[in-house]
Amino acid sequence: MMRHNCAGQSKCHENLGEEAERQEKLAAYWQPLDGQPMSVQCLLCPHLCRIAPGHAGICRVRVNRGGKLFADAYAKVTSLALDPIEKKPLHDFLRGSKIFSVGSYGCNFRCGYCQNWQISQQEAAWQRIDPEELIALAEEEKQHGNIGVAYTYNEPLINYEYVLDCARLAHAAHLKNVLVTNGSINSEPFQTLLPYIDAMNIDLKSWQDSFYKHFCGGARDPVLETIRSAARCSHVELTLLLIPGLNDHERDLASLAEWVASQDPMIVLQLTRHHPDYLMPRPPPITVERMKILADVARKHLHTVVLGNI
Ligand code: SF4
């Protein structure tokens, strides 16, 4: 099966019309706001958005309608593919296998260099695929070597309810669950999801919190907390997308690798090369020579450091 988005397919939302719009999913993890009638606060991620009626949170997919929070991207699939596990990227998890990969739209970060901005920073054409149908498709793909479901392409955790529903069904069908995420989620919802997740690749965008604030519209420490708890009960690998001059300082990389090693020195760190995209046409990609120097810095602390996208 090739990766595709659903533009032009018969079940796209343009064609589903009112039927799809009626299939609303109430969000988990929110509360009414005291003293602000009909306004709510989303408790899913560290942004803790306060959302007035008729508006969405920063991620654009959690929407206040009539004083209730709805998960608007639920079962809206923009991309499906049977990918090599190494493409997630996972280096040391069921190497050589393939995994059925699913993406939606939206993100709770605003990375100016986003490599997937067409689905993360705007709504894209989608096809409705309910959890039961997704898992049935994933089971069909077993004949082509599929080992499970990967929640990827855009940030999956903002579509929390869908990931949780699919992950439960996947485990019941003896399929693995893989999460590819920026790791920006609050502890309580993450702890509920974690028992269903077999492997994760978490983006660690920089060692500097200021990088998170300035370039991503997020914060570093909640991501470290996600890594800390995930490493206790799931296979965890990390990806650092290197951007020359912005997050490739040797001292930062040494600190990052030292902290990761303090959690588990066997955690795989993948250093990957960005390509100029979205709002940042510069700088040009980092050189392979520079990546090798940085990998050697990280290897002083970590057992496995690999280079990607070179
Ligand atoms: S998940 Fe979305 S709506 Fe909820 S706090 Fe995060 S950005 Fe805001």
Residues whose N, C-alpha, C, O or C-beta is under 5 A from the ligand:
A	BS01	SF4	C42 L44 C45 H47 L48 C49 G57 I58 C59 R62 N108 I158
